Every structure is written in structure tokens, then in C-alpha cells.
């Protein structure tokens, strides 16, 4: 028996290593063709942190979260070892994926989800949908959120079991919750609040449809679940209060304190949410109906149907064997409802597929619980497992193929080569291009994000080095403008006449100036000309 288990674990590790290596290869080979502004912003921040020798910077305009437990912990350390941006991105992706897989396997061990749970780890490092590939496996941004959730679940299960060392796990869980709260409100929404709601349903006035789930659960276990879930939520809440009351005065990031309830556009938002769910399951617009796209998108729709069926079955049936199985099911239900509430009634996040990643990843252990419950050798178990496996494998294959043949950055490499070869170091571009140009140049080009190119020529204080807004140097400076944008806004960009243009291609025009003072004078003249 031990030999079989050892062989299973060895095969699993080899498969996971191969999947991570494949993802790293695609990052190294085709990553620059697919990098976008959000992806590059993480790299630019990591480079800044490496230069400053810290993990947080007062000199950065953060977005909606202060990066406390985030990708920069790994990427900034790698930047201290090498100046090769592509190598940092590639190695960083491998390290962060390995950490996420380890967190998941730890959760599986603590909750006792067995071989099926272990095998499902393979899904974590496959690009089963475009948003997961772009924002997790390649962009890396959501890997820390998913990792924190899995580690917390593992620690929580260990605390409830009260096995040897549970006190240490409790301290670690509280510290992790507080650190997660320091980053912002997101982990409260996607993890700790749903944890408390699930525990509350366990102890007080449960709906009839879920009462049987908790039958025969010892009262002591119920109490522990509620008490420790509340402690973790409180720790995360304290971290968030510190984030809002203290850290917001030290660092620059968007706070959600002013968030208001939105218009109750139920039908309009339902359409966006459904599209987001379909994106998460691998549905992709633009695929040909007559071809592999038909199979991939059909399986994506089937995945949603299977998810609804699985959750309905697990909530209605009481013949589950493990307290932890039951709690995971109820936790995901609470997590889903909390996040749907924010999508419907608060303008905190859009209902795109990428914003669903932190909580929808809990469907993986939920599917495992169903397959364990039904049995992999039963008809239901085989059908569900087979359809889900087909969905993941086919969508991942298509995603790799499409990613290989996609270039969202045509023209950038040529512009960067011209600028670097001609000694340019400082420039301006819109948000969607600025940090991408910096990554293409291996950090040689310092790019200021511009909110608008009209007469105000205002900087966008978002995911950028603060010092870029204070430039007033004597060295030459340039502006990169997208050709389509410049044509659409040719009236307000009249000050950028062709005598200042030094390079162009089918995608971009580059306008160069002797220094910041000359640029300011030209922009000022443009005001009076309009």
C-alpha cells in the first residue's frame, strides 16, 4: 500500500513539474507578445522595490490594493539576482505556481480529500481559461490570493481537529489573516467574511435545505468552527483598519471607503456576471463554430451546468462523510453569494472572469468532494470527472495554441529598439502602453502614464513611480502615441506636429523634444491654438 501511494505521489509530482515547466516555457517564448499594462506594472513595481531594497514603497502609485502578500515578494528578490526582466518573469512564475500547488496540497492533506484531491492539483497549473492564463499563470497577480485561501483552509482544518501543534497553526492563521487584511478589503470579501457566514449557518437557524448537512456534527466542533472563523475574520478586519487608518497615510493606493451602493440594474449586471462565469469556465468569443472551438465552448457551458448540479446535490444530500467536506461546500456557497452581492450592488469590482478567480477556484475541491462522495467508479462520478477533465484539457490546449499565435503588442519592439539605440531614457505614453514599453526595454525606458494628451497633459497616478510626475530635466524626452488614438484625437493633439516626429510604424508615432521645458512650451502653445 505504501509503495502504491509513493508511486502515485511520484507520478503526480512529475506531472505537476511538467505542467509548470510547460507554462514557464510559454512565458519565456511567447510572453512578451501577450504582456499587458497590468502584467508589466507588477514587474515595474518589483524592479523599483529591488532598487530600494524593500518590499513596500512610498514612491509608487498603487491601485486598489497595497501589495503586502503579493508577487513582489518573489519578483523583487529575483531582480536582486539578475537584470533580465524576462528571466525574472519566467522564474517568478515557476516559483509562485509551485508555492500555490504546495498550499493546495497542504489543504488537501489537512481536510482529508485523498487521492482525487491530490490529482486535482494538476488543474491549478493548466490555463483552463484565458483569464486564468493572463492574470494567474502568466500575470501572476491572483496566485497570492488563491494561495492565502488554501493555506488558511489547511490551517483552519488543523485548528478544528486539535491535533498536535494546533496552537502554532492558530497563531500562523491569525498572523496570515492580519497580513492579508493589511493589503486591503479583497481577502475579507473572498475569504474571511464567507468563513464566518458558513460557521454562523452551522450554529444558528440554518435553512431546512442545509440542516441535514450538519447532522451528527459534534457540538464542540461546531463551536470551534464558529469561534475560530470569527477570530480570523477579526484579525483580518484589524489588518484592514490599519490599512485604512494608518497605511493609507504612508502609501498611495485607492481606498474603498467611499464605495457606494450602485443602481440595482439586476438584468444588466446578470448579463455581465453570466459572461464572467462563462469566461472562467473557458468560454471564449471569436472561436469558429465549425471547429475545435465548438467543443471547447460547449464544454465550458457544460461546466457551469455541472457546477450547479454538484452544488445542489452536495447541499441537498446528507450522506457526506467528513465535517471538512461539508464545511468546504457551505463555505463556497457563502463565498459565491457574498461576491455576487458585491457585483450586483457595489461598484467594487467588475464581474469579469479574472475577478472571479479568487473565489471560484474553490470549485476544484468542491468537485473533488462530489467525486469522492459518488465514487469514481460509479456512473455519475465517471461522467462528472470525465467531462471536467475534458473541459480542462481541451480548453488548456486551445489556450496554449491561441496564446502562441497571438500578439497584442505589434510594433512595440521596433519602437523600443529605436528609442534605446538613440539614447532616449524618459518618455510619456498612455497607461495601456507605458509600463509595457518599460518591460520591453528591460527597464531602460522610464515611462510616465498619461491620463490625457489634450491641453492639460495630465499624468495618471496609477501603477507608476511617483517621481515620473515631477520630471523637469534637461535631457531629451519623448511621447509615444498610438496611431489610432492620434487620428481619433487629432484636434486636441495638434501641438504634436510632424516636425517633432522622429520615428513611426504602423502602430505608433514617436515625438521627441530637447527637454521637459520645450515640451511644456509646446503643450502651452497647443492650448492657445485650440
N, C-alpha and C positions, 0 to 999 in steps of 0.2 A: 504493500500500500504506500509506504514511504517512497519507494522507487518510482511508482506511478506519479505521485504528487511532485516529486523532484523533476521528473521528465516533463510533466505538464508546465511547471514553473519555468523550466529552462526554455522550452519551446515558446512560451508566452514572452519571455524576455527577449528572445531572438526576433520575434515578430515585431515587438514594440521598438526595438533598436533599429530594425529595418525601416519601419514606418517613419521614425524620427529622422533617420539618415536620408530617406527619400524627400521628406519635407525640407530638410536643410539643403539638399541638392537643388530643389526647385527655387528656394530662396536665393541661393548663390548664383544660379544660372539665369533665372528669369525675374528675379525680384525687382531689379531696377526698372523693368518695363511696367511693373504693376504698383510701384510705390506711390502713395498719395500724400496729401498735405498732413493728415493726421498721423500717418505712419512716420513720416520724416520729422515731424515735430518731436516725437519721442526720442529720436536719435539726436536731434539738435540739443534738446534739454540734457540728455545723457552726456554729450560732449562738454557742455557748459559745467555740469556737476563734476566731471572728471578734472576739468581745468581748475575748478575752485577747490577740489579735494573734499567735497561734502556730498550729502545725499539730498539736501534741500537748498534752494537758492532764493534769496531776496531779489535777485536780479532777473527774474523770469516772470512773464505774464502767464500764469497757469490758466486752465479752462475752468471746468466745473468742479474739479477735484484737486486737492493738494496731494501730490504723489508721495504718499508715505510708504505703504507696502505696494510697490509697483515695479514696473520693468526696469526703472533706472538703477535699482539696487544691483542688478546683474550687469546691465549695459554700461553703466559708468565705470564699474570695476574693469570691464573688458577694455574700455577706452584708455585706461591707465597702462594697459599692456601693449596696445597697438593703435596706430592711427588709421588703420584700414577700416573704413566705415562698413564696407560690405562684409568683411570678415567678422566685425563686431555683431552686425545684424544676424549673420548666419550662425555663429557660435552661440549668441544670445538666445536665438530661437530654440536651438537644441537643448540648452541648459534649462530654459523656462518650461519647455514641454516635458522634460524629464522630471522636473520638480512637480508639475501638475499631475503627471502619472503616478508618482510616488505618493502624493497626497490622496489621490483616488484609491490606490491600493491599500493605503493605511485605513481609510474609511471603510473599505470592503472588509478588511480583517476585523475591525472593531465591531462592525454591525453583523458579521457572520453571513454575508451574501454568497460565500462559497465560490466554486469554480466558475460558474456562469458570470458572477460579478467580476471576477478577475479577468475573464476573457473579454468582457465588455470594455476593458481599458483600451483595447485596440481602437475603439471608436474615437477616443479623445484626441488622437493624433492623425486622424484622417479628415480631409476637407470635405465633409459631407454636404456642405452648402457654401455658397460664395461668401456670405457674411462671416461665417466661422473661419474660413481661409483668410479673408482680408483683415479681420480685426482680432483674431486669436493666433492662429498658427503662423501667419506672416507678420501682421501688425503687432501681435503680442499683447495688445492693451488689456484684453479681458482675461488673460491667463491668471493674473494675480487674484481677480475676483473669484474665479472658479476654484482656484487653489485654496483660498481662505475658507470658502464654503465647505469644501471636502475635509480640510483639516479640522475645522470646527465640529463637523458632524462626527468625525472619528473621536475627537477628544470628548465630546458630549456623551457618546455611547460609552466610553470608558468610565466617565464620571458616574453615569447611571448604574453601571454594573458593579461599581465599588470594588473592583479588583485591586490587587496590589499596585500601589503607585497612583491611585486615583486622585490623591490630593495634589500631586505635581501636575497632573493633567488639568485639574481645575484651575490652578494658578496660570498655566500656559493658555488655557482657553480664555480666561478673563483678560490676560495681557494682550492676546490676539484681538479680542473684541474691542478693547480700548484703542489699540493701534489702528484697527480698521475704521473706527469712528473718527479718529484724528484726520483721516483722509477726506471725510465728507459724509453726506447722508446716504449715499448709494447702498452701502453694506447694511445699514439699518433697514432699508426698504426691501432688499433682496434676500436678507438672511435673518437678522435678529428679531425684527417685528413678526415675521411669519412664524418664527420659532416659538414666540410667546403665544401667538394665536393658536397654534397647534396644541400647545400644552394646556391652554385655557379650555379648549374644546374637550380635551381629555378629562378635565376635572369638573367642569361646570356645565350643566344644562345642554348637553350635546343634542344635536338634531337626531331624530329617530334613525335616519339612514346611516349614521356612523356609530350609533350606540354599540352595536354588536362587535365592532372592531376592537373595542376596549374591554370586552367581557373577559373575565378571569385575569386581568392585569392587576397585580398586587397593588394595594393602596400605597404602600411605601414607594413603589416605582413611580406611580402617578405623581406623588408629592415631589419626589426628586426631579422629575421631568419639569414640573412647573417652576419649582424654586430656582433650579439652575438655569433654566431658559430665561427667567426674569433677571437673574444676576448678570448673565451675559449681555442681555439687551440693555440693562442699566449701565454696564461698563462701556458698551459701545455708545450709548447716549451721552455719557460723561465725556467720552472722547470727542463726540460731535459738538458738545457745548464748548469744549476747549478750542475746537476748530473754529467755531463761530465767534467766540468772545475774545480769544487770545491770538490764535494763529492768523486770523483774517487781518489783524493789525500789523503783522510781521511780514506775511507773504501776500501776494496779489492773486486772487482767484475769485471766480463767481460764486456768490452765496445764494442758496435757495430760500433765504429768509423772507424775501419779498414775493415768493411764488403765490399766485392767487388761483382760486378755482376758475376753470375755464368754462366757456359756454357748453351746455350739455348737448353737444352735437353727436348724439348716440349713433346715428346711421353713418355719418361721415367718418367718425373715429372707428366704428366697427369695420368699415371697409379697409382702413389703414392697418388695423390690428390683424385682420384676416390675411392681408398681403404680407405683413411681417411674419406671421406664423408659417405661411406657405414658403416664404424665403428661408426660414430656419430649417424647414424640412427638406430643402433642396430645390424647391420650385424656382425656375429661372425664366423670365420673359425673354423672348428673342430666339429661343431654340426652335428649330424646324419641327413642324408637326409630324412630317413623314421622316422619321429617323430615330436615332437613339434618344433624342430629346423627348419624344413621346413616352418612352419607357421611364425615363428619369422623372419627368414631371408627374406622370401618373402615379409612380411610387411615392412621390412627395405628398400628393393628395391622400393616398392610401395611408401614409404615415400619420397624418392628422386624425383620420378615422380610427386607426388602431390605437392612438394615444387616448382618444375619448373612450373607446371601448375598454381599454385596460384600466383606466382610472375608475370608470363606472363599476367594473367588475370587482376591483380591489376594495372599493368603498362599500359596495353592497354586501360582499361576502365576508363572513366572519371566520372562515377556516384558515386563517393565516397562522403561522407557527411562531413568529418572532415578534416581540414587542418593538424591536427596532425597525422591522419591515413595516409594521403598521404606522409607526411614527413618521417614517420617511414618506409614506403615501399621504398622510394627513398634512405633513409639512409642505409637500409640493403643492397640494391643493390650496393651502393658505397662501403660499408664496405666489402662486399664479393669480389668486384673487386680489392680493394686495397690489401687485404690479398692474393688473388690469384696471384697478381703481385709479392709479396714478396716470395711466394712459388716457382714461376716459375723462377724468375730472380735473387734472392738474397738468399744466404745461411744463413738466419737469424734463421729460424725455419724449422723443418721438417714438412711435410704435414701429420702428424699422426692425429688420431681422437682427441687426447687431445689438440693439438694446435688449433683446430677449435672451441673449446668450447667458448672462449670469444666473438666471433662474431656470431657464428651460433645459439647461444641462442636467438638471435633476431628473429629467425623464429617463436618463440612462439607468440609474439604479431602480427607478420605478418599473421599467421594462424588465429588468433582471428579476425583481420581486415577482412579477407576474409569471415569468417563465419558470422560476423556481416553484411557484405555487401550483401551476398547472402540471409542471413536469416536462422536460424537454422531449421526452419520448411520447407524449400524448399528441393528438392531432392539433389541438389548439396551440400547444406550446411550439410545435414544429412550424405551424403556419405563421404565427406571430414572429418567431425568431427568424424564419426564412425570409419573410417579407422585409423585416427591418434590416437584415443583413444585406439583402439585395439592394435596398434603398441606399444604404451607406456606401456599399462597394461601387455601385453604378454611378451614383452622384459624385463620389470622390474621383473616380476615373475620369468622368466628364469634366469635373472642375480642374483637375490637373491638365487635361488636354486643352481646355479653353484658356486656362491661365498661361500655358506655354505659348499659345498663339495670339495673345492679347498684348497690346502696347498702348497704355493710356498716356504715355509721355513722349509722343513723337516730336522730334525737333529739339528736345531739351539738351541732349548730349552735344549736338553741334554748337549750340549757343554757349554752353558751359566751356567747351574747348576754346572757343574764340575769346571769351572773357578772361579765362585763366592765362592763356598764351599771350595776351596783350596787357597783362599786369593789373587787371581790374580786381578789386577786393570788396568794394562796398556797392550795394545796389538796392533797388526797390522793385517790388512786384506784388501782385495781389496774393491773398492768403493761400489760394489753391496752388500757387507756383513757387512762392518764395522759399519755403523750407525744403521743397523738393530740389530746387536748384542748389541749395547748400549741400544736400546729401550727394547729389550728382558730382559736385566739385570736391568731394572728400573734405568739406569744411573750409575750403579756400575762399569761397564767396560768402560774405556776410550779407544776409538779405533781410530788409525791413518789410514787414507786412503792411500793405496799404489798404485802408478801408475804402477810399475813393480817390480816383485820379483827377477829379474835377478841380475847380479853383481852390478848394480847401486843402487838397493833397494830404489828407489826414491819415495817420498811422492807425492800424488796427491793433489794439493792445490785447492780443490773444495769442498764446503759444509762441512767444517771441522773447528774445533778450531785451531787457528794458533799455540798455544802453543804445540800442539802434534808433530809439526815438529822439536821442539827444545829439545826433551827428552834426558836427559843424566843422569839418576838417578841410584841409587844403588839397587832399588827394582827389583824383578823379573819381566820379561817381556815375552810376548808370541806372536806367529804368528799363525793365523788360515788360513789354505789353503783349498780351495775346492778340493776334491779328483779328480774330472775330470780335473781340471786345473793343478793340480800337476802331473798327469800322462802325459798330453799333453806336459808339460814343464819340464819333469824330468831331462833333461840335464842341464838346467840353474838353477834348484833347487837342484843340487847335494849337496850343502852345508847343506841342511836340512836332514841330515841322521837320521836314526831311533833312534839313542841313545838319541836324543833330544826330541823325540816324547813322550808326556805324556798322550794323550787321542786321541781317534778316534772313528768314527762311519761310517755309510755307505756314509755320505756326506762330512765330514770334518776330517782333521788331525790338531792336536794342537802341536806345538813345543815350548818348554819353555827354557828360559835362565836365568842365575842368575841375570844379569843386562844388561844395554844397551852396556856397553863396551865389554862384552863377545859376544853379538850378532854382534857388529861391527867387531870384530876379525874373527868370523866365516864367515861373509859375505866377508871379505877381503881375507880370505884363499880360498873361493869359486872362486874368480876372477882368482887366480893363477892356480887353478885346471883345469880351462876350456881351 
